[in-house]
Amino acid sequence: MILTLGCGKFRIRDHEYGTVGGIPRLLDVGQCNDAYGAIQIALALAGAFGCSVNQLPLTLVISWFEQKAVAVLLTLLHLGVQGIRLGPKLPAFITPNVLKVLVDRYGIQPIGHDGKADVAAVMASV
C-alpha cells in the first residue's frame, strides 16, 4: 500500500499502482498537517501485525516543499521511525554533518526529482 499526504503526493499520483485485495494500492491520507493520522495508521498496522512501525514494509517519504515538513520529520524522528526518505532537495539546515547523523542513526535516504523512479526504488526495498 502507498499512503500519501501533503505536497509530495503530486509527484506520484498520476501513475497506476493497481489494487491490493480490491483496495487501491495508492491511498491519499490528506494534507501535510494530517501527518498525525498517517502516524496513527502506521501504529495501528504495527499493532495489528504485532510488530513495530520499523518492522512494517513501510517507507515514509517527506518532500521539502514547505517548512511544515520539518515538524513532521522531527516528530517521526522523536518516535524512532527509521528509513525515512527526504527530498527532492534537502533543507538548508541539513549540513553534511547533520545528514551523517540522520543517515547513521535513522537510516535517512534521499529521493530524486522523478516520482515514478522514487516509487520504484521504495517498492524494491520492501
Secondary structure, DSSP 8 states (H G I E B T S, - for coil): -EEEESGGGGGTTTS---EETTEESEEEEESGGGHHHHHHHHHHHHHHHTS-GGGSS---EEE-SSTHHHHHHHHHHHTT----EEESS--TT--HHHHHHHHHHH--EE--S-HHHHHHHHHHH-
